[in-house]
Amino acid sequence: MRKLLLVSLLAIVSVVFGVIKADLCEKPIGFAAVSALGQDGTTGGCGGPIVVVRTAQELEEWAKREDKYIIVIDGTIVFEPKKEIRIASDKTIVGINDAKIVGGGFVIKNGKNVIIRNIHFEGFYMEDDPQGKIYDYDYISIESSHHVWIDHCTFVNGNDGAVDITNYSSYITVSWCKFVDHDKVSLVGNSDKEDPIKAKEAYKVTYHHNYFKNCIQRMPRVRFGMVHVFNNFYSAGFRCGVSGNVIPLYAIASTCEARVHVEANNFMGFGTTLMETANIAFVPTTSKAGTSPEGYISLGKNEAKNVFTYCQQAQERLIEEGKAVFNPANFYDYKLDPADNVPTIVVEGAGAGKLIFDIP
């Protein structure tokens, strides 16, 4: 009877607070689920020991260890001074009890098979370096790595990138995350001068069901890769409390012959019809960013169409007329939510604190 009551209470909590019961060995959707490079999808530390950490020292110690581990962050961890720590291969890092990292970030370098879920990141914005030119702190930096899943995390007002994917990294999914008041949100490919042959084989990335709130640019900004962007909600507004960029510029940019397929997203610009007709409204998609050469962008049609409100016209640049720049269904299975429903679905479901894990 007590067990039945507990199950009923959990069900009620899930309905009222929008929380989701999650599995420590759950699998992603998107490119992180694809078997490639000797890795059978992304499984993280599944099958390894479970350790609970409550301090920055404990987190850093377990994160750099070899072998499989499921690392559970319990509560708030503050890094003093601010610091980026290395995450070794075959790790799952999840948060419980409103897990939060303040002034800290993760670097996944020359690694593979890493899962990060249900963690709130903040504290990397520095007033003396609003553009991230001096300190270059990223909340999550993925470098020369493959098979990484970032899920149900929140990133608030960082210094440089929130999630940057560079140095030929690939097979990555960023899902159900919330990005708030951030400038340079997510970079895929760090230089126009990378080996184009190697880079075109890398940078296979999926972004789905993410919530971009009052962000400025790079949602994502792509070089060379093959990137699928679906069912995300872009709510453009003025970024407050900073001395850096405050006016939204663009959402998705494809450069250096990247192939980016954009479907069933909902883009909500800022301002009025006057701003839209004056051509200073939010730019949802573009094949130009900085001085990089153009890339390719295709937009979903019919049931996969995107929704645009108070935006400039979305730019599409195709390789072959009438065809998507690539077909994600050739790589993995996925299901689209209608773009009209995306704001409600994503606002209610995205971000940290929405998952409940059954920790033995």
Disulfide bonds with the S-S distance in Angstrom:
Cys25-Cys46 1.92
